[in-house]
């Protein structure tokens, strides 16, 4: 199975030719950085900076900064929010025995 990696400086996916990070690349990245969402955001911000420089240099019409932000970092934010809404887990196997705080 081929990884969904960026083809630089065009920033398209090497596997599916969609703008990178494509939906599959996002899944792969989320799995690679599981439990380390902050580092995923830092790395994606660095890649956003690199992609902005490449695409601005290559394209006659500069890319929309809001669209690029959504493409590189918007999904990471949603990933963080989704995980924060997960149901709390308790040490006793999921039964709430009167505790108010998740562990």
C-alpha positions in Angstrom: 0.0 0.0 0.0 1.4 3.4 -1.0 1.6 6.2 1.6 -0.2 9.4 0.9 2.8 11.7 0.9 3.3 15.2 -0.5 4.8 15.7 -3.9 6.8 18.9 -3.4 6.8 21.7 -4.5 3.3 21.1 -6.0 1.9 19.8 -2.7 -0.3 17.1 -4.3 -0.6 13.6 -2.9 1.7 11.1 -4.5 -0.9 8.3 -4.2 -4.1 10.0 -5.3 -3.1 13.4 -6.8 -5.5 15.3 -4.5 -4.2 18.4 -2.7 -2.0 17.2 0.1 -2.8 16.5 2.9 -5.6 14.5 1.3 -8.2 12.7 3.5 -6.2 9.5 3.6 -3.0 11.4 4.5 -4.9 13.0 7.4 -5.9 9.6 8.7 -2.3 8.3 8.4 -0.9 11.4 10.1 -3.4 11.2 12.9 -2.4 7.6 13.5 1.3 8.4 13.3 0.9 11.2 15.9 -1.6 9.4 18.1 -1.5 11.0 21.5 0.8 13.8 20.3 -1.6 16.2 18.7 0.5 19.2 19.7 3.5 17.9 17.8 1.2 17.1 14.8 0.1 20.7 14.8 3.6 22.0 15.1 4.8 19.9 12.2 1.8 20.7 10.1 2.4 24.5 10.7 5.9 24.1 9.5 4.7 22.2 6.4 2.1 25.0 5.8 4.9 27.5 5.9 6.9 25.5 3.4 3.9 24.9 1.1 2.9 28.6 1.2 6.4 29.6 0.0 6.4 26.9 -2.7 2.9 27.6 -4.0 3.4 31.3 -4.0 6.6 31.0 -6.0 5.1 28.5 -8.5 1.5 29.8 -9.0 0.7 33.0 -10.9 -2.2 33.6 -8.5 -1.1 33.1 -4.9 -3.1 30.5 -2.9 -5.8 31.7 -0.6 -4.2 31.8 2.9 -7.5 30.8 4.6 -7.9 27.8 2.4 -4.3 26.7 3.0 -4.8 27.1 6.7 -7.8 24.9 6.6 -6.0 22.4 4.4 -3.0 22.0 6.7 -4.2 22.9 10.2 -8.0 23.1 10.2 -8.4 19.3 10.3 -5.9 19.1 13.2 -8.0 21.5 15.2 -11.1 19.3 14.6 -9.1 16.3 15.6 -8.2 17.9 18.9 -11.8 19.0 19.6 -13.1 15.5 18.7 -10.8 13.9 21.2 -11.6 16.3 23.9 -15.3 15.4 23.6 -14.6 11.7 24.0 -16.5 10.0 26.9 -14.5 9.9 30.1 -13.0 6.6 31.2 -12.9 5.4 34.7 -10.4 2.9 36.3 -13.2 0.5 37.3 -13.8 -0.5 33.7 -16.3 2.2 32.7 -18.7 2.0 35.6 -19.2 5.3 37.4 -19.3 4.5 41.1 -20.1 8.0 42.2 -16.9 9.6 41.0 -17.2 13.0 39.5 -13.8 13.2 37.7 -12.5 11.0 34.9 -9.1 9.5 35.4 
